């Protein structure tokens, strides 16, 4: 006669399976980095190298304009462990709403603002005032309200008394990757104002903008307060300041500040 095992024997097996499934995920720590779009490629390269050195850790990237990230973090639409802003304004905003502490902020990189054209552009000889001429039909910049590279571009145009003359030519984009992609497909008499580090192989730099025409371009990085004591966050921050990570940013076209 076949005898069935008592039902209570199967319960520990089920519990054991569930336990093993849950603990298999517990060993993989996940960190979320909310990073200014202009740093996204470089940060992903740094993250990949960090994972090779540290092993079992998962990194998630949220790449948007600094302002959109800051507003998303404040409104809880975005959850992150580390925030990277492309200007001081949005880091100050994050500090003001008590999501980050000022003493934990670092400024590891800088950048240059340049004028670029599609490779097929016939604009060769160029000076800044040409933006107001018939030579240039369209000017692509970031949204000055949320994208720091757009804010810097407007500052440069305003300080040189060109903004009112050229604003009818302005096309704003919400983040720098989108601008670079759009500019590669734009008409030959179009130009874009963007960070040097985001000029891709389909674009050509025709002018470097005088740094005195806009606020200094620095990046600001800080852990979000609720995670600043997380040992994995601290480890990631230390790695970002390492020579290996700084070399990646240098190769990507950023300027390095003091470590």
N, C-alpha and C positions, 0 to 999 in steps of 0.2 A: 504494500500500500504506500502510495506517495504521500509524504508528509510535507505540509507547507511550513515554512519558517514563520515564527510569530512576526506580526507587523512591526513590533517595536524594534526588531533587529535592523530594519531598513532605515530607520530615522537617523542613526549616527552616520551612516554612509552618505545620506543626502546632505547632512550638515557638513561632513568632511569635504564633499565636492564643492559646496558653496564657499566654504572657507578657503579652499585652495584657489578657487577662481578669484576671490576677492583679494587674497594676499599676493597673487601673481601680478596684479596691477599696483599693489601698494608699494612695491619696490621701485617703481618708476615714478620719480618725482616730475611734475610738470610745472614749468615756469612760463608765464605769459608776459611777453614784452610788447608794450604799446609804444611804437617808435615812429618818429617823424618819417614821412614817406621817402625823403631824400636819403635816409640812412638805411633803408630796408635791405638792399642788396648786400651792403657791407656788413650789417648786423647778422644777416643770415650766414654769411661766410664765417664770421667770428663764432657764431653759435655752432656751426658744424664742427669747427676746430675744437671748441669747448667740449662738445659731446664726445669727440674722439678721445679727449684726455680724461673726461670724467665718467664715461660709460653710461650707466643706466639713468638717463635723464631725458625728458621730452621737452622741447621748446616750441612754443606757439608764438607767432608774430601777428600783431595787428598793425598794419601799415596804413596810416592816413595822415592828413595834414595835422600839424601840431594842435591847432585850435579845435578841430573835430575830435581829436583824441581827448584833449583836456575837458571839453564839454561832455563827452561820453563817459569819462571817468567820474566826473562830478554828478552826472545824472544817473549813474549806475547802469547805463546801457553797456558799458565796457568794464570788465574786471581784468586787472593786470597786476603784476608784481613789480615791474620796472617801467618807468616812463622816460621817453627821450623827446625833448622839444628842440626845434630848430631856431628858437629865439628865447630871450629871457621873459618876454611878456607872458607866454603861456605857462612857463614854469612858475612864475610869480602867481599866476592864477591858481595853479594847483596847490601852491603853498598857502595862498589866501583862504582856500576852502578846506585847509587842514588835511590834505591828502598826502603831503610830503613835508619834510622838515628841511629848512634852509641849510642847516649844517651838514646835511647828507648829500647836497647837490654837488656834482662835479661838472667841469666843462672840458672834456677831453679833446674836442676837435673844433676846427673852424672851417670856413669855406670862402670861395670867391664868387662874385656875381658876374656873369658874362652875357654877352649877346651872341646868339648862335643862329644859323640859318640851315635849311635843308641842303644836302650836298649838291643838288641840282640848281641852287640859287646862282643868279648872275651878279649878286651883290658881292663885290670883292673889296675895292677901296671903300673904307667905311669910317666915318667918325660919328660921335654921339649925336650931334645935331642933325645927322641924316635921318633920324627917326621922324622928324617933322617934315621931311621932303617927300616928293613923289616917288622917290626911289623905294620907299617902304610903304606897302599898302596895308599890312596887318602886323600887329604886335601882340604876341602871346605872353601873358604873365599869369602868375598865380592869383587866386582870390585874396586881395589884401586883408580881408576880414578874418580869415582863418589860416591861410598858408603863408608862413614867414617869408618865403622867397618872393611872394607877391607883394608883401608889405615892404620889403627892401627895394623892390623894383619901383614901387610908387614913390618911396622916399627919394630915390635917385632921380626920378623924373621930375618930382616936385622941387627938389633943391636946385635943379638946373633950369627951372622955369619952362619945362617941356610938357608937363602933365596936361595943362589945358589945351595945348596945341595938338596933342596926339591922342587924347582920350577917346575920340571917335574911331580910332583904329584899334583900340584895345579889345582883346578877347581873353577873358579870364577862365582859368581852369582850376578845379578844386584841389588837385595835387600835382606834384612835379613830374611823376612818371607819366601821367596822362598828358601833360603839356608836351613832354619830349616825344611821345608817340604821335600826337596830333601834328606837331611841328614837322616831323619827318615826312608827312603826307601833305603838308601845306603847299600853297603856291610858291614859286621861286622868289617872289618879292615879299615874303613873310619873314619875320624874325621872332625870336623868343628870348626872354630874359629869364635866366635860370642859374642854378648853382653849377659851377664847373664840374663837380663830381657826377652830375647827372647828364652830361653831354654824351650821347651814345654814338656808335659808329656811323650812324646815318645823318649826323649833324656836324656842322663845322663852326668853330668859334671864330668870330670876326672882330670881337672887341671885349676887353676886360674892363669892367666898370670901376671907376675911381672909388676906393673904399671910403673916402671922406664924404661921399655923397649920401651915405646911408649909415644906419647903426652898424656897429661891428657885428660880424657874423660869427656867432659861437653857438655850439650845441650844449644843451643842459640836460643832465641825466640824474635821476634819483630813484631810489626805491619807494614804492608806495608804503605809507606808514604802517599799515596792518601787516606787511610782510617784511619789514626792514630787519627783523631779528631772525628771519629764516636763514639757516646756514647755507642753503643752496643759493639764495639771493645774494648773500654776502660773497660767496664763492664766485658767482657769475660777475659781480661788480669788480672783484679783484682781477678776474681774467680780462675784462674789458680794458682795464688799465695796464695790462701786461704788454711787453714789447711785441709779442706775436700778434695781438689784436691791433695794436697801433700800426704795425707794419701793413696789415690788411687795409686799414683806413687810409694810410698814406698812398698805397697802390691804387685805391679807388678814387683818388683825386682830392681828398680832404687835406686840410692843414692840421698839424698836430700842435696842441698846446702843451704846457708843462704837465707832466703826469701827476 
